[in-house]
Structures are given as structure tokens and as C-alpha cells.
Amino acid sequence: MTKQKFQELIDGGREIEFEYSGKRFSITYYEPNGSLVISFCEFYKEITDVETFEQLCNIERYGVKVIDMVESISDDDIDVF
């Protein structure tokens, strides 16, 4: 998936699930105090909350940034809700 397509999905508030290196990850949202927060996590593991798309792209898990994970996966292998 391209960074542009990924940003369109995030800007549109779409929830995303994908598998990378045998692990399942998700991106969801919530509004704790009226401002939108983006949550990234490996299923049933540590959650990282950020406020911007660029911050999301720079989250690292296992030494790999989220944007690098997403860009290495085809659109068909990413579940969008």
C-alpha cells in the first residue's frame, strides 16, 4: 500500500488490520477529550496512541516503522473497516 493511500484511509477514520512478519496489527480511533486519537497495536499487546498521521507512521515495533510495514503489504492483504 502506498503512503498516500494509507493516509487517505487514516484521514477518513477507517480502521485497519494487517499481518506483518507473522504478527497481527490494528489501527483504531477514539476521542477521550473531544480530540481524535489514533491507536496502534499488535493484537493483545502494547498500545501506542498518537494524534497525527506522521506520528503513526513513525511508531516502531520490532525495529520496523509502521509506514514501512504498510508499504510492504499489498492493498488486498490489508483489512479496512
C-alpha positions in Angstrom: 0.0 0.0 0.0 1.3 3.4 -0.8 1.8 6.1 1.9 -0.8 8.3 0.1 -3.4 5.5 0.1 -2.6 4.8 3.8 -3.0 8.5 4.7 -6.4 8.6 2.9 -7.6 5.7 5.0 -6.4 7.3 8.2 -7.7 10.7 7.3 -11.1 9.0 6.6 -11.1 7.4 10.0 -11.0 3.9 8.6 -10.0 1.1 11.0 -7.3 -1.1 9.6 -5.9 -4.6 10.4 -3.0 -6.3 8.8 -0.4 -9.0 9.3 3.3 -8.3 9.2 6.0 -10.8 9.8 3.6 -13.3 11.3 2.1 -10.8 13.7 -1.4 -9.1 13.5 -1.7 -5.4 14.0 -4.6 -2.9 14.2 -5.2 0.8 13.9 -8.3 2.2 15.6 -9.5 5.5 17.0 -11.2 7.1 20.0 -11.9 10.6 21.4 -11.0 10.7 25.1 -11.4 14.5 25.5 -13.0 15.6 22.3 -9.9 15.3 20.2 -9.2 12.3 18.0 -6.5 9.8 19.0 -5.1 7.1 16.7 -4.3 3.8 18.4 -1.8 1.3 17.0 -1.2 -2.1 18.5 -0.1 -5.6 17.9 -3.2 -7.7 18.9 -3.3 -8.1 22.6 -0.1 -6.3 23.2 1.2 -2.7 23.9 -1.0 0.1 22.5 0.6 3.3 21.3 -1.7 6.4 21.0 -0.8 9.3 18.7 -2.5 12.4 17.4 -1.2 12.7 13.8 -0.6 10.6 10.7 3.1 11.3 10.8 3.4 10.2 14.4 1.6 7.0 13.4 4.0 6.3 10.5 7.0 6.6 12.9 5.8 4.2 15.6 8.2 1.3 15.7 7.6 -2.4 16.5 10.4 -4.9 16.3 12.7 -2.3 14.8 10.3 -1.5 11.9 8.3 1.6 11.4 4.5 1.4 10.8 4.9 3.1 7.4 7.5 0.5 6.3 5.2 -2.3 7.4 2.2 -0.9 5.5 4.2 -0.1 2.4 5.5 -3.7 2.2 1.9 -5.1 2.1 -0.4 -5.2 -0.9 -3.8 -3.4 -0.6 -5.5 -6.8 -0.8 -3.8 -8.0 2.3 -4.9 -5.1 4.5 -8.4 -5.3 6.0 -10.2 -2.0 6.1 -13.4 -1.3 8.1 
